[in-house]
Amino acid sequence: MPPRSSFHLGREHYYSALFHELAHSTGHENRLKRFKGEVDEMLFGSTSYSKEELVAEMASSFILNELGIETVDTERNSNAYLAGWLSKLKSDPHFIVEAAPKAAKAANYIFGRIE
């Protein structure tokens, strides 16, 4: 994670990136086990990669919203990011419904609400 000082658009963007990366870390086999059997398939642009990006970005948005950090600008960036990855998942349009609970679980894990 780059230092906070490198985020010139404001602290909101730093926390957005930080929570996104933390959400990825929750997928590890010692945490929420989202990557079980998929690690070798996580090539940039692959379906597995796209799905994980959606989970991480949604989790980041949930956390920012709960902490009251989210702004119109960070929300706009997040929406654009999500739209980009959703376009990769046209063959699985219902994944967003599957991603939301995974993202909520990741956010809850980060908040320490689940182990």
A tleap script that builds the chain and sets N, CA, C and O, in Angstrom:
source leaprc.protein.ff14SB
mol = sequence {
  NMET PRO PRO ARG SER SER PHE HIE LEU GLY
  ARG GLU HIE TYR TYR SER ALA LEU PHE HIE
  GLU LEU ALA HIE SER THR GLY HIE GLU ASN
  ARG LEU LYS ARG PHE LYS GLY GLU VAL ASP
  GLU MET LEU PHE GLY SER THR SER TYR SER
  LYS GLU GLU LEU VAL ALA GLU MET ALA SER
  SER PHE ILE LEU ASN GLU LEU GLY ILE GLU
  THR VAL ASP THR GLU ARG ASN SER ASN ALA
  TYR LEU ALA GLY TRP LEU SER LYS LEU LYS
  SER ASP PRO HIE PHE ILE VAL GLU ALA ALA
  PRO LYS ALA ALA LYS ALA ALA ASN TYR ILE
  PHE GLY ARG ILE CGLU
}
set mol.1.N position { 0.855 -1.174 0.000 }
set mol.1.CA position { 0.000 0.000 0.000 }
set mol.1.C position { 0.895 1.229 0.000 }
set mol.1.O position { 1.751 1.363 0.874 }
set mol.2.N position { 0.717 2.130 -0.961 }
set mol.2.CA position { 1.507 3.367 -0.971 }
set mol.2.C position { 1.214 4.204 0.278 }
set mol.2.O position { 0.150 4.068 0.881 }
set mol.3.N position { 2.148 5.063 0.662 }
set mol.3.CA position { 1.895 5.914 1.835 }
set mol.3.C position { 0.722 6.859 1.587 }
set mol.3.O position { 0.430 7.231 0.450 }
set mol.4.N position { 0.067 7.230 2.664 }
set mol.4.CA position { -1.105 8.108 2.569 }
set mol.4.C position { -0.765 9.414 1.860 }
set mol.4.O position { -1.599 9.974 1.148 }
set mol.5.N position { 0.455 9.898 2.055 }
set mol.5.CA position { 0.862 11.171 1.449 }
set mol.5.C position { 0.863 11.126 -0.077 }
set mol.5.O position { 0.855 12.173 -0.725 }
set mol.6.N position { 0.873 9.933 -0.654 }
set mol.6.CA position { 0.875 9.840 -2.118 }
set mol.6.C position { -0.530 9.943 -2.719 }
set mol.6.O position { -0.682 9.984 -3.940 }
set mol.7.N position { -1.544 9.983 -1.872 }
set mol.7.CA position { -2.926 10.117 -2.337 }
set mol.7.C position { -3.308 11.595 -2.284 }
set mol.7.O position { -3.809 12.085 -1.272 }
set mol.8.N position { -3.067 12.286 -3.375 }
set mol.8.CA position { -3.245 13.738 -3.420 }
set mol.8.C position { -4.705 14.173 -3.539 }
set mol.8.O position { -5.017 15.351 -3.363 }
set mol.9.N position { -5.594 13.238 -3.834 }
set mol.9.CA position { -7.005 13.600 -3.979 }
set mol.9.C position { -7.745 13.605 -2.648 }
set mol.9.O position { -8.921 13.967 -2.596 }
set mol.10.N position { -7.079 13.212 -1.584 }
set mol.10.CA position { -7.699 13.256 -0.266 }
set mol.10.C position { -7.655 11.933 0.461 }
set mol.10.O position { -7.428 10.877 -0.130 }
set mol.11.N position { -7.877 12.018 1.752 }
set mol.11.CA position { -7.805 10.828 2.602 }
set mol.11.C position { -8.851 9.789 2.220 }
set mol.11.O position { -8.644 8.593 2.425 }
set mol.12.N position { -9.975 10.242 1.663 }
set mol.12.CA position { -11.028 9.310 1.276 }
set mol.12.C position { -10.524 8.298 0.253 }
set mol.12.O position { -10.870 7.118 0.309 }
set mol.13.N position { -9.705 8.771 -0.680 }
set mol.13.CA position { -9.174 7.886 -1.720 }
set mol.13.C position { -8.161 6.904 -1.135 }
set mol.13.O position { -8.087 5.750 -1.556 }
set mol.14.N position { -7.387 7.373 -0.165 }
set mol.14.CA position { -6.451 6.478 0.520 }
set mol.14.C position { -7.225 5.356 1.215 }
set mol.14.O position { -6.903 4.179 1.052 }
set mol.15.N position { -8.237 5.725 1.986 }
set mol.15.CA position { -8.998 4.717 2.718 }
set mol.15.C position { -9.774 3.805 1.777 }
set mol.15.O position { -9.947 2.623 2.075 }
set mol.16.N position { -10.235 4.317 0.675 }
set mol.16.CA position { -10.906 3.486 -0.317 }
set mol.16.C position { -9.958 2.392 -0.814 }
set mol.16.O position { -10.332 1.221 -0.877 }
set mol.17.N position { -8.737 2.779 -1.163 }
set mol.17.CA position { -7.740 1.808 -1.634 }
set mol.17.C position { -7.329 0.849 -0.514 }
set mol.17.O position { -7.192 -0.353 -0.741 }
set mol.18.N position { -7.135 1.381 0.685 }
set mol.18.CA position { -6.735 0.546 1.818 }
set mol.18.C position { -7.784 -0.522 2.116 }
set mol.18.O position { -7.449 -1.696 2.278 }
set mol.19.N position { -9.043 -0.122 2.189 }
set mol.19.CA position { -10.095 -1.085 2.499 }
set mol.19.C position { -10.290 -2.090 1.363 }
set mol.19.O position { -10.621 -3.250 1.610 }
set mol.20.N position { -10.088 -1.653 0.133 }
set mol.20.CA position { -10.151 -2.561 -1.015 }
set mol.20.C position { -9.094 -3.655 -0.855 }
set mol.20.O position { -9.389 -4.840 -1.009 }
set mol.21.N position { -7.870 -3.250 -0.546 }
set mol.21.CA position { -6.785 -4.226 -0.390 }
set mol.21.C position { -7.002 -5.105 0.839 }
set mol.21.O position { -6.725 -6.303 0.796 }
set mol.22.N position { -7.489 -4.530 1.922 }
set mol.22.CA position { -7.806 -5.341 3.105 }
set mol.22.C position { -8.876 -6.380 2.782 }
set mol.22.O position { -8.816 -7.515 3.254 }
set mol.23.N position { -9.850 -5.982 1.976 }
set mol.23.CA position { -10.907 -6.926 1.585 }
set mol.23.C position { -10.312 -8.110 0.829 }
set mol.23.O position { -10.727 -9.250 1.038 }
set mol.24.N position { -9.338 -7.847 -0.054 }
set mol.24.CA position { -8.664 -8.956 -0.739 }
set mol.24.C position { -8.032 -9.900 0.281 }
set mol.24.O position { -8.098 -11.119 0.126 }
set mol.25.N position { -7.425 -9.341 1.314 }
set mol.25.CA position { -6.722 -10.179 2.297 }
set mol.25.C position { -7.669 -11.109 3.048 }
set mol.25.O position { -7.238 -12.138 3.569 }
set mol.26.N position { -8.936 -10.765 3.110 }
set mol.26.CA position { -9.885 -11.622 3.835 }
set mol.26.C position { -10.197 -12.910 3.079 }
set mol.26.O position { -10.760 -13.840 3.656 }
set mol.27.N position { -9.843 -12.977 1.810 }
set mol.27.CA position { -10.115 -14.178 1.027 }
set mol.27.C position { -9.153 -15.321 1.287 }
set mol.27.O position { -9.398 -16.446 0.850 }
set mol.28.N position { -8.059 -15.053 1.992 }
set mol.28.CA position { -7.036 -16.058 2.269 }
set mol.28.C position { -7.624 -17.276 2.985 }
set mol.28.O position { -8.619 -17.169 3.702 }
set mol.29.N position { -6.997 -18.426 2.778 }
set mol.29.CA position { -7.495 -19.678 3.373 }
set mol.29.C position { -7.538 -19.660 4.900 }
set mol.29.O position { -8.282 -20.434 5.503 }
set mol.30.N position { -6.752 -18.789 5.534 }
set mol.30.CA position { -6.784 -18.672 6.995 }
set mol.30.C position { -7.833 -17.677 7.475 }
set mol.30.O position { -7.979 -17.450 8.676 }
set mol.31.N position { -8.559 -17.087 6.533 }
set mol.31.CA position { -9.585 -16.109 6.900 }
set mol.31.C position { -10.934 -16.597 6.372 }
set mol.31.O position { -11.515 -17.520 6.943 }
set mol.32.N position { -11.438 -16.003 5.306 }
set mol.32.CA position { -12.772 -16.366 4.804 }
set mol.32.C position { -12.759 -17.381 3.662 }
set mol.32.O position { -13.815 -17.801 3.190 }
set mol.33.N position { -11.582 -17.770 3.227 }
set mol.33.CA position { -11.405 -18.864 2.252 }
set mol.33.C position { -12.091 -18.644 0.898 }
set mol.33.O position { -12.610 -19.594 0.313 }
set mol.34.N position { -12.100 -17.411 0.397 }
set mol.34.CA position { -12.701 -17.167 -0.923 }
set mol.34.C position { -11.836 -17.706 -2.046 }
set mol.34.O position { -12.350 -17.969 -3.134 }
set mol.35.N position { -10.532 -17.881 -1.819 }
set mol.35.CA position { -9.623 -18.264 -2.903 }
set mol.35.C position { -9.415 -19.766 -3.012 }
set mol.35.O position { -8.609 -20.215 -3.827 }
set mol.36.N position { -10.103 -20.527 -2.234 }
set mol.36.CA position { -9.914 -21.975 -2.226 }
set mol.36.C position { -10.102 -22.544 -3.630 }
set mol.36.O position { -11.176 -22.430 -4.222 }
set mol.37.N position { -9.044 -23.154 -4.150 }
set mol.37.CA position { -9.105 -23.780 -5.462 }
set mol.37.C position { -9.037 -22.828 -6.636 }
set mol.37.O position { -9.105 -23.273 -7.782 }
set mol.38.N position { -8.905 -21.521 -6.392 }
set mol.38.CA position { -8.913 -20.561 -7.496 }
set mol.38.C position { -7.621 -19.771 -7.625 }
set mol.38.O position { -7.469 -19.010 -8.580 }
set mol.39.N position { -6.694 -19.924 -6.705 }
set mol.39.CA position { -5.505 -19.075 -6.696 }
set mol.39.C position { -4.772 -19.124 -8.028 }
set mol.39.O position { -4.344 -18.086 -8.533 }
set mol.40.N position { -4.622 -20.302 -8.600 }
set mol.40.CA position { -3.909 -20.417 -9.870 }
set mol.40.C position { -4.689 -19.821 -11.033 }
set mol.40.O position { -4.119 -19.555 -12.091 }
set mol.41.N position { -5.980 -19.609 -10.845 }
set mol.41.CA position { -6.822 -19.064 -11.907 }
set mol.41.C position { -6.972 -17.551 -11.814 }
set mol.41.O position { -7.672 -16.955 -12.633 }
set mol.42.N position { -6.333 -16.919 -10.842 }
set mol.42.CA position { -6.520 -15.494 -10.589 }
set mol.42.C position { -5.654 -14.616 -11.496 }
set mol.42.O position { -5.005 -13.684 -11.021 }
set mol.43.N position { -5.642 -14.904 -12.766 }
set mol.43.CA position { -4.898 -14.084 -13.715 }
set mol.43.C position { -5.683 -12.817 -14.003 }
set mol.43.O position { -6.912 -12.835 -14.063 }
set mol.44.N position { -4.963 -11.715 -14.182 }
set mol.44.CA position { -5.615 -10.437 -14.450 }
set mol.44.C position { -6.584 -10.575 -15.616 }
set mol.44.O position { -6.223 -11.068 -16.685 }
set mol.45.N position { -7.808 -10.136 -15.397 }
set mol.45.CA position { -8.829 -10.171 -16.440 }
set mol.45.C position { -9.633 -11.456 -16.487 }
set mol.45.O position { -10.637 -11.532 -17.196 }
set mol.46.N position { -9.201 -12.478 -15.735 }
set mol.46.CA position { -9.950 -13.737 -15.731 }
set mol.46.C position { -11.271 -13.554 -14.985 }
set mol.46.O position { -11.467 -12.562 -14.282 }
set mol.47.N position { -12.161 -14.508 -15.146 }
set mol.47.CA position { -13.445 -14.446 -14.448 }
set mol.47.C position { -13.243 -14.447 -12.940 }
set mol.47.O position { -13.880 -13.670 -12.229 }
set mol.48.N position { -12.363 -15.311 -12.446 }
set mol.48.CA position { -12.104 -15.366 -10.997 }
set mol.48.C position { -11.563 -14.043 -10.486 }
set mol.48.O position { -11.968 -13.565 -9.426 }
set mol.49.N position { -10.651 -13.455 -11.241 }
set mol.49.CA position { -10.064 -12.167 -10.854 }
set mol.49.C position { -11.140 -11.080 -10.842 }
set mol.49.O position { -11.211 -10.274 -9.914 }
set mol.50.N position { -11.961 -11.067 -11.866 }
set mol.50.CA position { -13.028 -10.068 -11.966 }
set mol.50.C position { -13.997 -10.184 -10.803 }
set mol.50.O position { -14.416 -9.177 -10.231 }
set mol.51.N position { -14.352 -11.413 -10.454 }
set mol.51.CA position { -15.273 -11.627 -9.336 }
set mol.51.C position { -14.665 -11.130 -8.028 }
set mol.51.O position { -15.349 -10.492 -7.227 }
set mol.52.N position { -13.391 -11.420 -7.811 }
set mol.52.CA position { -12.739 -10.976 -6.576 }
set mol.52.C position { -12.635 -9.455 -6.535 }
set mol.52.O position { -12.776 -8.862 -5.466 }
set mol.53.N position { -12.394 -8.818 -7.665 }
set mol.53.CA position { -12.344 -7.353 -7.695 }
set mol.53.C position { -13.696 -6.756 -7.305 }
set mol.53.O position { -13.753 -5.751 -6.597 }
set mol.54.N position { -14.771 -7.370 -7.761 }
set mol.54.CA position { -16.107 -6.897 -7.374 }
set mol.54.C position { -16.318 -7.026 -5.873 }
set mol.54.O position { -16.814 -6.100 -5.232 }
set mol.55.N position { -15.947 -8.160 -5.316 }
set mol.55.CA position { -16.103 -8.375 -3.874 }
set mol.55.C position { -15.302 -7.336 -3.101 }
set mol.55.O position { -15.822 -6.719 -2.172 }
set mol.56.N position { -14.043 -7.136 -3.475 }
set mol.56.CA position { -13.178 -6.195 -2.753 }
set mol.56.C position { -13.686 -4.760 -2.863 }
set mol.56.O position { -13.672 -4.017 -1.882 }
set mol.57.N position { -14.128 -4.374 -4.043 }
set mol.57.CA position { -14.597 -2.992 -4.218 }
set mol.57.C position { -15.917 -2.755 -3.489 }
set mol.57.O position { -16.125 -1.691 -2.905 }
set mol.58.N position { -16.793 -3.731 -3.522 }
set mol.58.CA position { -18.052 -3.593 -2.789 }
set mol.58.C position { -17.789 -3.542 -1.284 }
set mol.58.O position { -18.404 -2.744 -0.577 }
set mol.59.N position { -16.887 -4.380 -0.792 }
set mol.59.CA position { -16.549 -4.370 0.636 }
set mol.59.C position { -15.989 -3.018 1.037 }
set mol.59.O position { -16.350 -2.479 2.083 }
set mol.60.N position { -15.113 -2.468 0.216 }
set mol.60.CA position { -14.548 -1.145 0.487 }
set mol.60.C position { -15.650 -0.095 0.568 }
set mol.60.O position { -15.634 0.757 1.456 }
set mol.61.N position { -16.597 -0.153 -0.345 }
set mol.61.CA position { -17.715 0.801 -0.333 }
set mol.61.C position { -18.566 0.646 0.921 }
set mol.61.O position { -18.982 1.637 1.522 }
set mol.62.N position { -18.823 -0.603 1.314 }
set mol.62.CA position { -19.600 -0.842 2.535 }
set mol.62.C position { -18.902 -0.231 3.748 }
set mol.62.O position { -19.536 0.416 4.582 }
set mol.63.N position { -17.583 -0.446 3.835 }
set mol.63.CA position { -16.814 0.053 4.980 }
set mol.63.C position { -16.785 1.576 4.988 }
set mol.63.O position { -17.030 2.199 6.020 }
set mol.64.N position { -16.485 2.175 3.836 }
set mol.64.CA position { -16.453 3.640 3.746 }
set mol.64.C position { -17.794 4.233 4.156 }
set mol.64.O position { -17.852 5.221 4.888 }
set mol.65.N position { -18.860 3.624 3.680 }
set mol.65.CA position { -20.193 4.118 4.007 }
set mol.65.C position { -20.463 4.020 5.501 }
set mol.65.O position { -20.967 4.966 6.107 }
set mol.66.N position { -20.133 2.890 6.088 }
set mol.66.CA position { -20.389 2.709 7.520 }
set mol.66.C position { -19.569 3.673 8.373 }
set mol.66.O position { -20.035 4.137 9.414 }
set mol.67.N position { -18.351 3.972 7.932 }
set mol.67.CA position { -17.498 4.889 8.686 }
set mol.67.C position { -17.798 6.356 8.382 }
set mol.67.O position { -17.256 7.249 9.035 }
set mol.68.N position { -18.655 6.606 7.399 }
set mol.68.CA position { -18.986 7.977 7.034 }
set mol.68.C position { -17.880 8.678 6.272 }
set mol.68.O position { -17.797 9.906 6.280 }
set mol.69.N position { -17.034 7.908 5.618 }
set mol.69.CA position { -15.901 8.471 4.878 }
set mol.69.C position { -16.247 8.680 3.412 }
set mol.69.O position { -15.674 9.555 2.763 }
set mol.70.N position { -17.158 7.905 2.889 }
set mol.70.CA position { -17.478 7.940 1.463 }
set mol.70.C position { -17.960 9.323 1.034 }
set mol.70.O position { -18.718 9.983 1.745 }
set mol.71.N position { -17.508 9.739 -0.132 }
set mol.71.CA position { -17.917 11.016 -0.711 }
set mol.71.C position { -18.492 10.760 -2.097 }
set mol.71.O position { -18.413 9.644 -2.611 }
set mol.72.N position { -19.056 11.770 -2.686 }
set mol.72.CA position { -19.576 11.644 -4.049 }
set mol.72.C position { -18.451 11.224 -4.990 }
set mol.72.O position { -18.660 10.413 -5.893 }
set mol.73.N position { -17.267 11.774 -4.780 }
set mol.73.CA position { -16.125 11.466 -5.641 }
set mol.73.C position { -15.683 10.008 -5.496 }
set mol.73.O position { -15.460 9.329 -6.498 }
set mol.74.N position { -15.554 9.525 -4.263 }
set mol.74.CA position { -15.149 8.125 -4.085 }
set mol.74.C position { -16.243 7.179 -4.571 }
set mol.74.O position { -15.949 6.111 -5.110 }
set mol.75.N position { -17.487 7.563 -4.383 }
set mol.75.CA position { -18.598 6.738 -4.867 }
set mol.75.C position { -18.584 6.666 -6.394 }
set mol.75.O position { -18.810 5.602 -6.970 }
set mol.76.N position { -18.322 7.781 -7.038 }
set mol.76.CA position { -18.246 7.816 -8.505 }
set mol.76.C position { -17.103 6.917 -8.999 }
set mol.76.O position { -17.273 6.150 -9.947 }
set mol.77.N position { -15.945 7.020 -8.348 }
set mol.77.CA position { -14.807 6.181 -8.736 }
set mol.77.C position { -15.125 4.701 -8.548 }
set mol.77.O position { -14.811 3.876 -9.406 }
set mol.78.N position { -15.743 4.379 -7.429 }
set mol.78.CA position { -16.092 2.992 -7.139 }
set mol.78.C position { -17.101 2.461 -8.155 }
set mol.78.O position { -16.962 1.336 -8.633 }
set mol.79.N position { -18.100 3.252 -8.483 }
set mol.79.CA position { -19.103 2.833 -9.472 }
set mol.79.C position { -18.468 2.565 -10.828 }
set mol.79.O position { -18.818 1.594 -11.500 }
set mol.80.N position { -17.538 3.418 -11.232 }
set mol.80.CA position { -16.853 3.227 -12.512 }
set mol.80.C position { -16.001 1.960 -12.474 }
set mol.80.O position { -15.960 1.204 -13.445 }
set mol.81.N position { -15.330 1.735 -11.364 }
set mol.81.CA position { -14.495 0.546 -11.200 }
set mol.81.C position { -15.355 -0.719 -11.252 }
set mol.81.O position { -15.017 -1.685 -11.936 }
set mol.82.N position { -16.457 -0.696 -10.527 }
set mol.82.CA position { -17.368 -1.843 -10.527 }
set mol.82.C position { -17.933 -2.107 -11.917 }
set mol.82.O position { -18.024 -3.259 -12.342 }
set mol.83.N position { -18.309 -1.058 -12.619 }
set mol.83.CA position { -18.868 -1.213 -13.969 }
set mol.83.C position { -17.854 -1.866 -14.899 }
set mol.83.O position { -18.212 -2.697 -15.734 }
set mol.84.N position { -16.594 -1.489 -14.750 }
set mol.84.CA position { -15.544 -2.078 -15.576 }
set mol.84.C position { -15.418 -3.579 -15.364 }
set mol.84.O position { -15.297 -4.337 -16.326 }
set mol.85.N position { -15.446 -4.004 -14.119 }
set mol.85.CA position { -15.333 -5.436 -13.840 }
set mol.85.C position { -16.625 -6.175 -14.152 }
set mol.85.O position { -16.585 -7.333 -14.566 }
set mol.86.N position { -17.751 -5.538 -13.964 }
set mol.86.CA position { -19.020 -6.188 -14.305 }
set mol.86.C position { -19.097 -6.497 -15.796 }
set mol.86.O position { -19.687 -7.499 -16.200 }
set mol.87.N position { -18.500 -5.634 -16.606 }
set mol.87.CA position { -18.531 -5.872 -18.051 }
set mol.87.C position { -17.784 -7.155 -18.409 }
set mol.87.O position { -18.074 -7.776 -19.432 }
set mol.88.N position { -16.826 -7.554 -17.576 }
set mol.88.CA position { -16.087 -8.798 -17.811 }
set mol.88.C position { -16.924 -10.023 -17.447 }
set mol.88.O position { -16.594 -11.144 -17.835 }
set mol.89.N position { -18.003 -9.806 -16.705 }
set mol.89.CA position { -18.802 -10.919 -16.190 }
set mol.89.C position { -20.154 -11.055 -16.883 }
set mol.89.O position { -21.121 -11.517 -16.278 }
set mol.90.N position { -20.219 -10.656 -18.136 }
set mol.90.CA position { -21.489 -10.725 -18.867 }
set mol.90.C position { -22.050 -12.142 -18.914 }
set mol.90.O position { -23.265 -12.325 -18.983 }
set mol.91.N position { -21.174 -13.145 -18.877 }
set mol.91.CA position { -21.643 -14.532 -18.916 }
set mol.91.C position { -22.229 -14.980 -17.574 }
set mol.91.O position { -22.865 -16.031 -17.494 }
set mol.92.N position { -22.016 -14.192 -16.530 }
set mol.92.CA position { -22.515 -14.538 -15.194 }
set mol.92.C position { -23.148 -13.297 -14.566 }
set mol.92.O position { -22.643 -12.780 -13.569 }
set mol.93.N position { -24.264 -12.811 -15.148 }
set mol.93.CA position { -24.847 -11.550 -14.689 }
set mol.93.C position { -25.383 -11.587 -13.265 }
set mol.93.O position { -25.610 -10.535 -12.669 }
set mol.94.N position { -25.586 -12.759 -12.717 }
set mol.94.CA position { -26.118 -12.865 -11.355 }
set mol.94.C position { -25.024 -12.850 -10.299 }
set mol.94.O position { -25.307 -12.921 -9.103 }
set mol.95.N position { -23.777 -12.758 -10.740 }
set mol.95.CA position { -22.706 -12.801 -9.748 }
set mol.95.C position { -22.775 -11.640 -8.773 }
set mol.95.O position { -22.368 -11.782 -7.620 }
set mol.96.N position { -23.278 -10.502 -9.209 }
set mol.96.CA position { -23.376 -9.353 -8.297 }
set mol.96.C position { -24.217 -9.725 -7.074 }
set mol.96.O position { -23.961 -9.246 -5.969 }
set mol.97.N position { -25.218 -10.578 -7.277 }
set mol.97.CA position { -26.055 -11.036 -6.163 }
set mol.97.C position { -25.241 -11.943 -5.232 }
set mol.97.O position { -25.450 -11.933 -4.019 }
set mol.98.N position { -24.324 -12.719 -5.793 }
set mol.98.CA position { -23.448 -13.565 -4.987 }
set mol.98.C position { -22.330 -12.748 -4.345 }
set mol.98.O position { -21.881 -13.068 -3.244 }
set mol.99.N position { -21.884 -11.702 -5.022 }
set mol.99.CA position { -20.761 -10.904 -4.526 }
set mol.99.C position { -21.141 -10.069 -3.314 }
set mol.99.O position { -20.319 -9.869 -2.421 }
set mol.100.N position { -22.366 -9.582 -3.270 }
set mol.100.CA position { -22.775 -8.695 -2.174 }
set mol.100.C position { -22.621 -9.345 -0.800 }
set mol.100.O position { -22.042 -8.722 0.089 }
set mol.101.N position { -23.119 -10.584 -0.579 }
set mol.101.CA position { -22.912 -11.176 0.742 }
set mol.101.C position { -21.447 -11.480 1.042 }
set mol.101.O position { -21.020 -11.408 2.195 }
set mol.102.N position { -20.675 -11.819 0.007 }
set mol.102.CA position { -19.240 -12.047 0.214 }
set mol.102.C position { -18.563 -10.749 0.630 }
set mol.102.O position { -17.696 -10.743 1.504 }
set mol.103.N position { -18.963 -9.651 -0.001 }
set mol.103.CA position { -18.406 -8.339 0.339 }
set mol.103.C position { -18.809 -7.931 1.752 }
set mol.103.O position { -17.995 -7.393 2.503 }
set mol.104.N position { -20.058 -8.185 2.109 }
set mol.104.CA position { -20.522 -7.865 3.466 }
set mol.104.C position { -19.759 -8.687 4.496 }
set mol.104.O position { -19.400 -8.181 5.560 }
set mol.105.N position { -19.513 -9.946 4.180 }
set mol.105.CA position { -18.764 -10.809 5.097 }
set mol.105.C position { -17.326 -10.309 5.244 }
set mol.105.O position { -16.777 -10.315 6.346 }
set mol.106.N position { -16.719 -9.878 4.143 }
set mol.106.CA position { -15.361 -9.327 4.199 }
set mol.106.C position { -15.331 -8.066 5.056 }
set mol.106.O position { -14.431 -7.892 5.879 }
set mol.107.N position { -16.310 -7.190 4.865 }
set mol.107.CA position { -16.380 -5.959 5.661 }
set mol.107.C position { -16.559 -6.292 7.139 }
set mol.107.O position { -15.907 -5.692 7.993 }
set mol.108.N position { -17.423 -7.228 7.439 }
set mol.108.CA position { -17.634 -7.629 8.831 }
set mol.108.C position { -16.379 -8.242 9.436 }
set mol.108.O position { -16.087 -8.035 10.614 }
set mol.109.N position { -15.642 -8.992 8.637 }
set mol.109.CA position { -14.378 -9.563 9.110 }
set mol.109.C position { -13.395 -8.442 9.454 }
set mol.109.O position { -12.743 -8.487 10.497 }
set mol.110.N position { -13.290 -7.455 8.593 }
set mol.110.CA position { -12.383 -6.324 8.829 }
set mol.110.C position { -12.783 -5.566 10.089 }
set mol.110.O position { -11.921 -5.120 10.846 }
set mol.111.N position { -14.063 -5.421 10.314 }
set mol.111.CA position { -14.544 -4.751 11.525 }
set mol.111.C position { -14.400 -5.631 12.769 }
set mol.111.O position { -14.633 -5.163 13.884 }
set mol.112.N position { -14.024 -6.887 12.592 }
set mol.112.CA position { -13.844 -7.787 13.723 }
set mol.112.C position { -15.128 -8.397 14.242 }
set mol.112.O position { -15.182 -8.895 15.367 }
set mol.113.N position { -16.163 -8.354 13.417 }
set mol.113.CA position { -17.463 -8.885 13.840 }
set mol.113.C position { -17.565 -10.396 13.670 }
set mol.113.O position { -18.400 -11.046 14.299 }
set mol.114.N position { -16.709 -10.947 12.816 }
set mol.114.CA position { -16.671 -12.399 12.622 }
set mol.114.C position { -15.218 -12.836 12.581 }
set mol.114.O position { -14.321 -12.039 12.304 }
set mol.115.N position { -15.001 -14.101 12.857 }
set mol.115.CA position { -13.631 -14.645 12.838 }
set mol.115.C position { -13.469 -15.606 11.699 }
set mol.115.O position { -12.389 -16.168 11.515 }
savepdb mol mol.pdb
quit
